[in-house]
Amino acid sequence: MKKIIIATIAGTMLATSAMAASISTYPMRVELEEGSGIGELTVFNAGDKPANIQVRAMAWSQDAKTGAEDMQETRELIFFPKIFSVPAKGQQVIRVGYQQKVGDKEKSFRVFVRELPVDEPGQTGARFAVQISSPAFIYPKGAVQPTKPTVDGIEVAEGKLMARVSNSGARYYSMNKLEINGSKGGKEVYKGEVAGWYVLAGVSKLFPLNVSRVDCQKMDSVHLIAHTQTDKNEVNFPVDAALCGKITVETAAKQ
């Protein structure tokens, strides 16, 4: 039996990594207001051969206190077609809908578009399959999407210095990046940056700052700048030896 390696492309990687494969999707995410009808996700095939596609959906949630990701099988999200072939240089529209009550907070899902590998004559070894994961959000009527991220504080969890970023709104927001500027006595002693991610409605999510214990001990305060696509939030937090002493995982942020 030949081994199949599945590479899943998700989130902000979609615009670059997906284009390197034969298939890609647009838009990056599906967003539907409750009762608004049907949304569309288009699959493009840039290859010279037809692409056989299978689609499935998972309910997507984050732990309310840590933001840990979880996905579960679901039938709540309606989509069609589920299995199809996209001709070379062609495209196929997937229609997405939701018929249940949404409630006070939006429902979040991920739609997985997987290219099924095809056996080629004389092919040996593992086969490579691309799977694109696109978010789908169904939000309550009139719900407004937050634009500015909320950074509540810093703490050590799982041996890492973390920033706690929360979302008390009814809709998600996507934090693009988090800048880290450490200082001591008003002089900058550390500068770094970590990638952001989605913060779903009603969630408080921990983001590793990738600051080592040694670098942490150089600071007496840290200035964090959290960015979304349209806004940013700047906050300062004190840093002390007791906090830094809890760091056991040695990592480094992009500098």
N, C-alpha and C positions, 0 to 999 in steps of 0.2 A: 504494500500500500504506500502510495506517495504521500509525503508529508506536505501539508498546506500551511503556509505561514500567513497569518492575517495581520495586516498593518492598519490600525484604526487612526484616522485623521480627525481631530476634533477641535472645536473652538477656534481661536485665532490662528491656528496652524492651517486652517482650511484654505485661506487665500493663497498660500505659497506651496505647501506640501501637496495639496490635492492636485494642483496644476501640473506637478511633475509626473503624476500618474495619468493613465489614459482616460479616467473618468473624473468629473468634478461636479459640484452642485451649486445652485444659486436659487434664492439668496442664502446668506450664511445661516440665517435662522428664520423660522416661521413664527409670526406673531398674529394672533387672532383675538379680537374683542368678542366677548360672549355674545352669541346670537348673530354674529356678523356674516356667517356663511362659510365658504370654503377658501382655504389658502392653497398656495402652490409651491412646490419644490421641484425645480427642473434639474434633471440629470443630463450632463453633456458627455459625449464620447469623442475625444480628440484622436482616438486611435484609428488605425487603418483596417481594423476588423470589428465585427459586431461585438458588443459587450453584453453578456447575460447578467442581469441584475436581480437581486433579492432584497426586499425591504422589510424591516420589522421596526417596532416601536417599543420603548421601555419607559415606564414612569420614572422620573428623575427627581430625587430629593436630596437634601443636605441636612445633616444633624443640626438641630436648633442651637446647640451649645458649642460645637466644634467646627461645623461645616463639612464634616466628613461626607464623602459622596456615597450615594446608594442608588441602585437601579433595580427595578422589579418588572417582571413581565406584566403587561396590561393589555386590555381590550378597549380601554376608554377612548383612546385616540383612533379615529377612523382614517384610513388612507387607502388609496387605490391608484394604480395596480400594485400588487405585491411582488409579482414575478414577471419580468418582461425582458425583451432584448432591445438594445439601443443600436441602431445601425452605425457603421463607421461614419465619423464626422456628423453624427446626428444627435438628436436630443429627445427626451421623453419627460412629460410633465406628470408628477405625482400630486394628486389632489388630497388635501388634508382637512379634516373637519372634526368637530366635537359637538355632541348633542346633549350632554348632561349639564346640570347646574354647576357653576364654577365655585360659588361661595365667596368668602371675603378676600381670599388671596388667590393669585393666579395658579393654574395648574402647569407644571413643567414636565416636559418629556424630552426624549432624545430619539430621533429617527435615524436608523442605521441603514445606509445604502451600501450594499456589498456587491462587488463584482465577483461572480462565480468563476473560478478558474476552469479553463478548458484544456483537456489533454491534447498536446500537439504530437504528431508522429515523431518518434525517436526521442521524445523528451524524457530526461532522467532527472533524479534528484527532487528537491523540494520545489513546490510551486508557490508563487507569491500572489496573494489576493489583497486588494485594497478595499477597505471599509471606511466610509465617511460617516461621521456622527454629527448630525445637525440638531441644535436645540429647537424645540417647538413650545411656544408659550400661549396659553389660553387665559386671558385676563378678564376680570369683572368689568362690567360696563362702566365707563367713565374713570377707571383706575388710572392714576398718573404714575409714570415711571420715574423713580428717583434719578437725579442727575449728579448729585454730590455724594461721594462715599463718606461713611461715618467711621472714624477710627477711634475706638474706645480706650485703648491702652496697649501696653506691652506686658508680656508674661513669659515664663518658661514652661513649656509643655513638651513631653517626650524628649527632654534633654536639649531642646532648641529654643532660642529666643524667637518669640512670635509676636505679631501684631494682631490684635482682635478688631476685626472689621464687621460692622453689623448693618442690617437692613430691616428697619421697622415698617417699611412700606408694604403695599399690596402687590407690587411688581418687582421683578429682578432688576439689578443693575450689574454691569460688567466693569470691574476695575482693571484697567489696562496694565498699570504698573505701579510699583511702590518704591519711591526713592528714599534712601536712608542716609542721613547726614548726622554723624556723631561728633560731639564736641566736648572739650574740657576747658573750663575757664573761659568760655567764649571763643576758643580757637578750634577750628575744624581738625579732627584727628582721624576721621573715617568717612568714607563715601562709598555707597553701594546702591544697587538697584535689583529688585526681584520682580518677576512677572506676576501679573494679577490673574484673576479668574472671575467667574460669575459668583455673585452673592444673591442667593434666592430669597424670595419674600419671607420675612419673619425669622431669618437666620443670623446667627453670630458666628462668623467664620474665622479660624486661625490661619494666618499666613506666615510661614517660616521666613525670617529675615536673613537667614544664612550668615549670621554674625558669630564668629568664634568667641570662645571665652577670653582669649588674649585681647582681641579687638574690643570686646565689650568692656574689659577692665580699663581701657584707655579713656573711656567716656565718663562724663558726669551728667550728660543729657543727650537725647536723640531727637532729631527733627525729622518727622515723616511727612512725605508728600504723596498722597494717594490720588491717582488720576483715573478719571473715566474719559470717554471720548469727547465729552463736552464741558467738563468741569474738573476741579481738583479741590482737595482739602488738605490744609497744612496744620499739623499739630506738634506739640513738644511734650516730651515725657522725661522725668528724671531717671537716671541710671545709677545704681549703687552696687557695691561689692557683693552684697547678699544675693542680688538678682543674678549677677554675672557668674557667681559661684555655682549656680544650679545648672549651667550649661555643660552638657557632657558630650554632645554631638558636635564635632569640629567640621564646620562647613564655611564656605566663603561666598558672599554675594558678588554679583558682577560689579566690577569697579571700573 
